[in-house]
Amino acid sequence: MSASVAVGLIGAGWIGRFHGESVALRISGTRLVAVADPAPGAAASLIERVSPDARAYTDALELITDPTVEAVLISTPASTHTDLVVAAAEAGKHVFCEKPMALTLEDADRAIGACAANNVALQVGFNRRFAADFTATHDVITAGGIGTPQLLRSLTRDPGITADVASRVKPWTIFNETLIHDFDALLWLNPGARVVEVFAQADALIHPQYKEQGYLDTSMVQLRFDNGALASAEANFQATYGYDVRGEVFGSGGMVSAGEVTRTAMRHYSSQGVLADTPRVNIELFHDAYVAQLVHFADCIRSGSAPSVDGLDARNALEIALAAKESVETGLPVSLLAVPQ
């Protein structure tokens, strides 16, 4: 393994481009050596801007078998993740996979098993764990700073969704790809505890015309942990004021919170009232966290240590997402007590 990790990027869409730029330009310990995307010109366009010597592919499997690629970064549609993780692991490549790693528990186990069998690192993109305020919150909790967690809250409010985009959103995306971040955050902020019951409600309040095809844009999920703590996770796809992600944990000895609606502490006072800047996109709000998670991935590869957020973490969050889906379908709480770990 060289001092600089040779990374192949699969998927040159919105977040894939940002990750590719980070690997090539923002992180000193990584090199972008290949990009694969089936869209004509997508890989070449990214390469031309950030890493002219990299190779462009339209077939992900060709990138995976490229002998110069040491690690694979997967930023493709969710339904493709598991097969790509398995293929990369079987080729001996370390894997960073965007969430969700899988859409079924069986596929999650398949991905975890392939990486373990081939002795490769597996990290999943739960970027909130690498945001400075969420990390500090976690540190306070693990140090006993709030006593025993009793009430937890996590929320994700995206800055907006057009009707055209809503019409193409896959069913259950609100759980599998949005709230799965909140589920992971709540598990992480209640260390050692397990969710034993899930009750979820969801609806299409922004674009109700697409509800019949499975589209949902608003949800509230209640969780019960085995240590007695209660939690809520909420999501909405249209916060008109900006991109809003926050977390809070109340315990027997205090409270700690993370997340800020405004971009800076600047306030503009005028006859119109008080105005503040707010972040509008994920790569603005979580810019540093997105970079930090890839720095961690590269460090783990060089040192041979295990990533701090792995396939089991992805599986645990997915388990809650699937239970939330079942709860919406049945209108009842779903018990996770019988689900083996």
C-alpha positions as CSV (number, residue, x, y, z in Angstrom):
1,M,0.0,0.0,0.0
2,S,1.4,3.4,-1.0
3,A,1.5,6.4,1.2
4,S,-1.2,7.9,-1.0
5,V,-4.3,5.7,-1.4
6,A,-5.4,5.2,-5.1
7,V,-9.1,5.6,-5.2
8,G,-11.6,4.7,-7.9
9,L,-14.9,6.5,-7.8
10,I,-18.1,4.8,-9.1
11,G,-20.9,7.3,-9.7
12,A,-20.2,10.9,-10.9
13,G,-23.5,12.4,-9.9
14,W,-24.0,15.2,-7.4
15,I,-22.4,13.7,-4.3
16,G,-20.0,11.6,-6.4
17,R,-18.5,14.7,-8.0
18,F,-18.0,16.2,-4.6
19,H,-16.3,13.1,-3.3
20,G,-14.2,12.9,-6.4
21,E,-13.1,16.5,-5.9
22,S,-12.2,15.7,-2.3
23,V,-10.1,12.7,-3.2
24,A,-8.3,14.6,-5.9
25,L,-8.0,18.1,-4.4
26,R,-8.9,18.3,-0.8
27,I,-7.2,15.3,0.8
28,S,-3.4,15.0,0.8
29,G,-3.4,11.2,1.4
30,T,-5.5,10.2,-1.6
31,R,-5.4,10.1,-5.4
32,L,-8.3,9.8,-7.8
33,V,-7.0,7.3,-10.4
34,A,-10.3,6.2,-12.0
35,V,-13.9,7.2,-12.4
36,A,-16.8,5.1,-13.7
37,D,-20.3,6.3,-14.7
38,P,-22.6,4.9,-17.3
39,A,-23.8,8.4,-18.5
40,P,-21.8,9.5,-21.6
41,G,-19.1,11.9,-20.7
42,A,-19.8,12.0,-17.0
43,A,-16.6,10.4,-15.8
44,A,-14.5,12.2,-18.4
45,S,-15.9,15.5,-17.4
46,L,-15.0,15.1,-13.8
47,I,-11.6,13.7,-14.6
48,E,-10.8,16.7,-16.9
49,R,-11.5,19.1,-14.0
50,V,-9.8,17.4,-11.1
51,S,-7.5,14.6,-12.1
52,P,-6.5,14.6,-15.8
53,D,-4.4,11.4,-15.6
54,A,-7.2,9.3,-14.2
55,R,-9.0,6.7,-16.3
56,A,-12.6,7.0,-17.4
57,Y,-15.0,4.0,-17.5
58,T,-18.6,3.4,-18.3
59,D,-18.6,0.0,-16.6
60,A,-18.1,-0.1,-12.9
61,L,-16.8,-3.6,-12.9
62,E,-14.0,-2.6,-15.2
63,L,-12.9,0.0,-12.7
64,I,-13.2,-2.5,-9.9
65,T,-10.8,-4.9,-11.7
66,D,-8.3,-2.1,-12.6
67,P,-5.1,-3.2,-10.8
68,T,-4.1,0.4,-10.0
69,V,-7.2,0.9,-7.9
70,E,-6.7,0.2,-4.2
71,A,-10.0,1.4,-2.8
72,V,-13.4,2.0,-4.3
73,L,-15.8,4.8,-3.4
74,I,-19.4,4.0,-4.3
75,S,-21.8,6.9,-5.0
76,T,-24.4,5.2,-7.2
77,P,-28.2,4.7,-6.9
78,A,-29.0,2.9,-3.7
79,S,-30.3,-0.3,-5.4
80,T,-26.8,-0.9,-6.9
81,H,-24.8,-0.6,-3.7
82,T,-24.7,-4.1,-2.4
83,D,-23.6,-5.8,-5.6
84,L,-20.9,-3.2,-6.0
85,V,-19.7,-3.6,-2.5
86,V,-19.5,-7.4,-2.9
87,A,-17.7,-7.1,-6.3
88,A,-15.2,-4.7,-4.9
89,A,-14.5,-6.8,-1.8
90,E,-14.1,-10.0,-4.0
91,A,-11.5,-8.0,-6.0
92,G,-9.6,-7.2,-2.9
93,K,-10.5,-3.5,-2.9
94,H,-11.3,-1.5,0.3
95,V,-14.8,0.0,0.1
96,F,-16.4,3.3,1.0
97,C,-20.1,3.1,0.3
98,E,-22.7,5.9,0.4
99,K,-25.7,5.1,2.5
100,P,-27.7,3.0,2.4
101,M,-25.3,0.1,2.0
102,A,-28.2,-2.2,1.3
103,L,-32.0,-2.2,1.0
104,T,-32.6,-5.5,2.7
105,L,-31.1,-7.1,5.8
106,E,-30.1,-10.1,3.6
107,D,-28.1,-7.8,1.3
108,A,-26.6,-6.0,4.2
109,D,-25.3,-9.3,5.6
110,R,-24.0,-10.2,2.1
111,A,-22.0,-7.0,1.9
112,I,-20.6,-7.3,5.4
113,G,-19.7,-11.0,4.8
114,A,-17.9,-10.3,1.6
115,C,-15.8,-7.6,3.1
116,A,-14.9,-9.7,6.1
117,A,-14.1,-12.7,4.0
118,N,-11.7,-10.7,1.8
119,N,-10.2,-8.8,4.7
120,V,-11.0,-5.3,3.2
121,A,-12.1,-2.2,5.0
122,L,-15.8,-1.3,4.8
123,Q,-16.9,2.2,5.7
124,V,-20.4,3.6,5.1
125,G,-21.2,7.3,4.5
126,F,-22.9,8.5,7.7
127,N,-21.3,11.9,7.5
128,R,-23.0,13.4,10.6
129,R,-20.5,11.4,12.7
130,F,-17.7,13.5,11.3
131,A,-19.4,16.9,11.7
132,A,-17.6,18.8,14.5
133,D,-20.8,19.6,16.5
134,F,-22.2,16.1,16.3
135,T,-18.8,14.6,17.2
136,A,-18.5,16.9,20.2
137,T,-22.1,16.0,21.2
138,H,-21.2,12.3,21.1
139,D,-18.0,12.9,23.1
140,V,-20.0,14.7,25.9
141,I,-22.4,11.8,26.1
142,T,-19.7,9.1,26.2
143,A,-17.9,11.0,28.9
144,G,-21.0,10.9,31.0
145,G,-21.7,14.7,30.6
146,I,-25.5,14.3,30.5
147,G,-25.9,11.2,32.6
148,T,-28.1,8.5,31.2
149,P,-29.8,9.4,27.9
150,Q,-33.6,9.6,28.3
151,L,-35.0,11.6,25.4
152,L,-33.4,11.9,22.0
153,R,-34.3,13.9,18.9
154,S,-32.9,14.0,15.4
155,L,-34.3,15.8,12.4
156,T,-33.6,16.3,8.7
157,R,-35.4,19.0,6.7
158,D,-34.2,19.3,3.1
159,P,-34.4,22.7,1.5
160,G,-36.9,21.9,-1.2
161,I,-38.1,19.4,-3.8
162,T,-39.7,20.2,-7.2
163,A,-42.6,18.3,-8.6
164,D,-40.4,16.9,-11.3
165,V,-37.9,15.4,-8.8
166,A,-40.7,14.2,-6.6
167,S,-42.2,12.2,-9.4
168,R,-39.0,10.3,-9.7
169,V,-38.4,9.6,-6.0
170,K,-38.3,5.9,-5.2
171,P,-40.9,4.5,-2.7
172,W,-39.7,4.6,0.9
173,T,-36.8,6.9,0.1
174,I,-37.7,9.0,3.1
175,F,-36.7,6.1,5.3
176,N,-34.0,4.3,3.3
177,E,-32.0,7.4,2.2
178,T,-33.1,10.4,4.4
179,L,-34.1,9.3,7.8
180,I,-31.5,6.5,7.8
181,H,-29.0,9.3,8.7
182,D,-31.2,10.1,11.7
183,F,-31.5,6.5,12.8
184,D,-27.8,6.1,12.7
185,A,-27.3,9.3,14.6
186,L,-29.7,8.3,17.3
187,L,-28.0,4.9,17.7
188,W,-24.6,6.6,17.9
189,L,-25.8,9.2,20.4
190,N,-27.2,6.5,22.7
191,P,-24.1,4.3,22.9
192,G,-24.6,0.6,23.5
193,A,-28.4,0.8,23.4
194,R,-30.6,-1.0,20.9
195,V,-33.9,0.0,19.4
196,V,-36.6,-2.4,20.4
197,E,-39.8,-0.7,19.0
198,V,-40.5,1.5,16.1
199,F,-43.7,3.5,15.3
200,A,-43.8,5.6,12.2
201,Q,-46.2,7.9,10.3
202,A,-45.6,9.4,6.9
203,D,-47.4,11.3,4.2
204,A,-47.0,13.3,1.0
205,L,-47.8,16.8,2.1
206,I,-45.6,18.7,-0.4
207,H,-46.5,16.9,-3.6
208,P,-49.6,14.8,-2.7
209,Q,-50.3,14.0,-6.3
210,Y,-47.5,11.4,-6.2
211,K,-48.5,9.6,-3.0
212,E,-50.3,6.8,-4.9
213,Q,-47.0,5.8,-6.6
214,G,-45.2,5.5,-3.2
215,Y,-43.8,9.0,-2.8
216,L,-43.6,10.3,0.8
217,D,-42.1,13.6,1.9
218,T,-43.0,14.1,5.5
219,S,-42.5,11.6,8.4
220,M,-42.3,11.3,12.2
221,V,-40.8,8.2,13.7
222,Q,-40.9,7.2,17.4
223,L,-38.3,4.8,18.8
224,R,-37.9,3.0,22.1
225,F,-34.5,1.8,23.2
226,D,-33.7,-1.2,25.5
227,N,-32.2,1.2,28.0
228,G,-35.6,2.9,28.4
229,A,-34.7,6.0,26.3
230,L,-37.3,7.4,23.9
231,A,-36.4,9.1,20.6
232,S,-38.0,10.8,17.7
233,A,-36.8,11.2,14.2
234,E,-38.5,13.5,11.7
235,A,-38.0,14.5,8.1
236,N,-39.5,16.9,5.6
237,F,-38.3,17.5,2.1
238,Q,-39.1,21.2,1.9
239,A,-37.7,23.6,4.5
240,T,-38.1,26.9,2.7
241,Y,-35.6,28.6,4.9
242,G,-32.7,26.3,4.2
243,Y,-31.1,22.9,4.9
244,D,-31.8,22.0,8.5
245,V,-30.2,19.1,10.4
246,R,-30.2,19.0,14.2
247,G,-29.8,16.5,17.0
248,E,-30.5,16.7,20.8
249,V,-30.0,14.3,23.7
250,F,-31.6,15.0,27.1
251,G,-30.3,12.9,30.0
252,S,-30.5,12.4,33.7
253,G,-27.7,15.0,34.2
254,G,-28.2,17.5,31.5
255,M,-28.7,18.1,27.8
256,V,-26.5,18.4,24.7
257,S,-27.4,19.4,21.2
258,A,-25.9,19.7,17.7
259,G,-26.8,21.4,14.5
260,E,-27.4,25.1,13.6
261,V,-30.0,26.4,11.2
262,T,-28.0,29.5,10.3
263,R,-24.7,29.5,8.3
264,T,-23.0,32.1,10.5
265,A,-23.7,34.2,13.5
266,M,-24.4,37.2,11.3
267,R,-27.8,38.9,11.8
268,H,-29.1,41.7,9.6
269,Y,-31.4,44.0,11.5
270,S,-33.6,46.2,9.3
271,S,-37.1,47.5,8.8
272,Q,-37.9,44.2,7.4
273,G,-37.0,42.4,10.6
274,V,-34.0,40.2,11.4
275,L,-32.4,38.2,8.6
276,A,-29.7,35.4,8.8
277,D,-27.9,33.4,6.2
278,T,-28.8,29.7,6.0
279,P,-27.2,26.8,4.1
280,R,-29.1,25.5,1.1
281,V,-27.4,22.3,0.0
282,N,-25.8,19.3,1.7
283,I,-22.3,19.9,0.5
284,E,-22.4,23.3,2.1
285,L,-23.8,22.3,5.5
286,F,-21.7,19.2,5.7
287,H,-18.7,20.2,3.6
288,D,-16.1,19.5,6.2
289,A,-17.8,16.3,7.4
290,Y,-17.9,14.9,3.9
291,V,-14.2,15.5,3.6
292,A,-13.3,14.2,7.1
293,Q,-15.1,10.9,6.6
294,L,-12.8,10.2,3.5
295,V,-9.7,11.3,5.4
296,H,-10.7,8.7,8.1
297,F,-11.2,6.1,5.4
298,A,-7.8,6.7,3.9
299,D,-6.2,6.7,7.3
300,C,-7.8,3.3,8.1
301,I,-6.5,1.8,4.9
302,R,-3.0,3.0,5.6
303,S,-3.0,1.9,9.2
304,G,-4.9,-1.3,8.8
305,S,-7.5,-0.2,11.4
306,A,-11.2,-0.7,11.2
307,P,-13.4,2.2,10.2
308,S,-15.4,3.8,13.0
309,V,-18.6,3.5,11.1
310,D,-19.0,0.2,9.3
311,G,-21.3,-2.3,7.7
312,L,-22.9,-3.3,11.0
313,D,-23.8,0.3,11.7
314,A,-25.4,0.4,8.3
315,R,-27.3,-2.7,9.0
316,N,-28.6,-1.4,12.4
317,A,-29.9,1.8,10.8
318,L,-31.5,-0.2,7.9
319,E,-33.2,-2.4,10.4
320,I,-35.0,0.6,11.8
321,A,-35.8,2.0,8.3
322,L,-37.4,-1.3,7.4
323,A,-39.4,-1.4,10.6
324,A,-40.6,2.2,10.0
325,K,-41.8,1.1,6.5
326,E,-43.7,-1.8,8.1
327,S,-45.2,0.5,10.7
328,V,-46.5,2.9,8.1
329,E,-48.0,0.0,6.1
330,T,-49.7,-1.6,9.2
331,G,-50.4,1.5,11.3
332,L,-48.9,-0.3,14.3
333,P,-45.7,-0.3,16.3
334,V,-43.1,-2.8,15.2
335,S,-41.1,-4.8,17.7
336,L,-37.5,-5.5,17.0
337,L,-36.9,-7.7,20.0
338,A,-36.9,-11.0,17.9
339,V,-34.5,-9.7,15.3
340,P,-31.0,-11.3,15.9
341,Q,-27.9,-9.1,15.8
